[in-house]
Amino acid sequence: MNPGFLDVDVDTIVLLVIALVTGLLLGYLAGRVFSRAAQRKRMLTEELKQNQQSSEVFHHDVTEHFVKTSELIKNLTASYAELHQHLADSASKLADAETASKIAEAGSVQLELILPQQGQQAQAPKDYAPGGGILEDGYGTVEELSDYTGEETGSSKSANLKAG
């Protein structure tokens, strides 16, 4: 055997033991910290999936609500038209011609307001807000806001300087 190999002093052995214990302790603590982070990440990922699923269910419910509402309004409109037709037919049989024509005209005007004419597309509502409203392309931009406040923005100042 090599006599220099076994010739290690006690201080070196103590330092090696201290380094080993310190390394084990640091490894254990790092494992606990990263384990908690991984567990929190898994928990947050699961919560995100649940929220996304809940959001999808909500959007599906909203879509179903509007489809059902549309069907009910369509049925209501058809019932109104049928009721009006019944009144007009009854008026033509039971009332004088002037009353019958007034009932027929009144119902046709109302139906024209509710139902678009055949071949026409329903139009989106118009935005009558002053200054163009929220449907305007520049709504909410800095330049648009300066129109209401009276203050010039940096880009409008530079445009004015170039123009002047």
C-alpha positions in Angstrom: 0.0 0.0 0.0 0.9 3.6 -0.5 2.0 5.1 2.8 1.1 8.7 1.6 -2.5 7.7 0.9 -3.3 6.8 4.5 -1.4 9.7 5.8 -4.4 12.1 6.0 -4.7 14.5 8.9 -7.8 14.8 11.1 -8.5 18.4 9.9 -8.9 17.3 6.3 -11.4 14.5 7.3 -13.4 16.9 9.5 -13.6 19.4 6.5 -14.7 16.6 4.2 -17.4 15.5 6.6 -18.6 19.1 7.1 -18.7 19.6 3.3 -20.6 16.3 2.9 -23.2 17.2 5.5 -23.5 20.8 4.1 -24.0 19.4 0.6 -26.7 16.9 1.8 -28.5 19.7 3.8 -28.4 22.1 0.8 -29.6 19.3 -1.5 -32.5 18.4 0.8 -33.5 22.1 1.1 -33.3 22.7 -2.6 -35.4 19.6 -3.2 -38.1 20.9 -0.8 -38.2 24.3 -2.4 -38.3 23.0 -6.0 -40.8 20.4 -5.0 -43.1 23.1 -3.6 -42.7 25.2 -6.8 -43.5 22.2 -8.9 -46.5 21.4 -6.8 -47.7 25.0 -7.1 -47.1 24.9 -10.8 -49.2 21.7 -11.1 -51.9 23.3 -8.9 -52.0 26.5 -11.0 -52.1 24.5 -14.2 -55.0 22.5 -13.0 -56.8 25.7 -11.9 -56.2 27.2 -15.3 -57.7 24.2 -17.0 -60.7 24.3 -14.8 -61.2 28.0 -15.5 -60.8 27.5 -19.2 -63.4 24.6 -19.1 -65.7 26.8 -17.0 -65.3 29.6 -19.5 -66.1 27.3 -22.4 -69.2 26.1 -20.7 -70.3 29.6 -20.0 -69.7 30.6 -23.7 -71.7 27.6 -24.8 -74.5 28.5 -22.4 -74.6 32.1 -23.7 -74.7 30.9 -27.3 -77.5 28.5 -26.4 -79.4 31.3 -24.7 -79.2 33.6 -27.7 -80.2 30.8 -30.1 -83.2 30.0 -27.9 -84.1 33.7 -27.6 -83.8 34.1 -31.3 -86.1 31.1 -31.9 -88.6 32.5 -29.3 -88.7 35.9 -30.9 -89.1 34.3 -34.3 -92.1 32.3 -32.9 -93.5 35.4 -31.3 -93.3 37.3 -34.5 -95.0 34.5 -36.4 -97.7 34.3 -33.7 -98.2 38.1 -34.0 -98.5 37.8 -37.7 -101.0 34.9 -37.4 -103.0 36.9 -34.7 -103.0 39.9 -37.0 -104.1 37.9 -39.9 -106.9 36.4 -37.8 -108.0 39.9 -36.8 -107.9 41.2 -40.3 -109.9 38.2 -41.6 -112.4 38.6 -38.8 -112.7 42.3 -39.4 -113.3 41.8 -43.1 -116.1 39.4 -42.3 -117.6 41.2 -39.2 -116.8 44.9 -39.6 -117.2 47.4 -42.3 -114.6 47.8 -45.1 -113.0 50.9 -43.7 -112.3 49.3 -40.3 -111.0 46.1 -42.0 -108.6 48.2 -44.2 -107.4 50.1 -41.1 -106.6 46.9 -39.3 -104.9 45.4 -42.3 -102.7 48.6 -42.8 -101.8 48.8 -39.1 -100.6 45.2 -39.0 -98.6 45.5 -42.2 -96.8 48.6 -41.0 -95.8 46.9 -37.8 -94.7 43.7 -39.5 -92.5 45.8 -41.9 -90.8 47.3 -38.8 -90.2 43.8 -37.3 -89.4 41.7 -40.3 -87.0 42.7 -43.1 -88.5 42.5 -46.6 -87.8 39.4 -48.6 -84.4 39.6 -50.2 -83.2 42.2 -47.8 -80.5 41.6 -45.1 -81.1 42.8 -41.6 -79.0 45.8 -40.9 -76.8 46.4 -37.9 -77.9 49.2 -35.6 -76.4 52.6 -36.4 -74.3 54.5 -33.9 -75.7 58.0 -33.5 -73.3 59.1 -30.8 -71.8 62.5 -31.2 -68.3 62.5 -32.7 -68.8 59.2 -34.4 -69.2 57.1 -31.3 -67.6 53.8 -30.4 -68.1 52.3 -33.9 -65.7 54.9 -35.3 -62.3 53.6 -36.4 -60.3 56.0 -34.2 -62.3 55.5 -31.1 -60.2 55.5 -27.9 -57.0 56.6 -29.6 -54.9 59.5 -28.2 -55.7 61.7 -31.2 -59.4 61.0 -30.7 -59.2 61.9 -27.0 -57.5 65.2 -27.8 -60.5 66.2 -29.9 -62.7 66.0 -26.8 -60.2 67.5 -24.3 -59.0 70.3 -26.5 -55.4 69.4 -25.7 -52.9 68.6 -28.4 -51.1 65.4 -28.3 -47.4 65.0 -29.3 -48.3 63.6 -32.8 -50.9 66.3 -33.5 -48.5 69.0 -32.3 -45.8 67.7 -34.7 -48.4 67.5 -37.5 -49.4 71.1 -36.8 -45.7 72.2 -36.8 -45.1 70.5 -40.1 -48.3 72.0 -41.6 -47.5 75.5 -40.2 
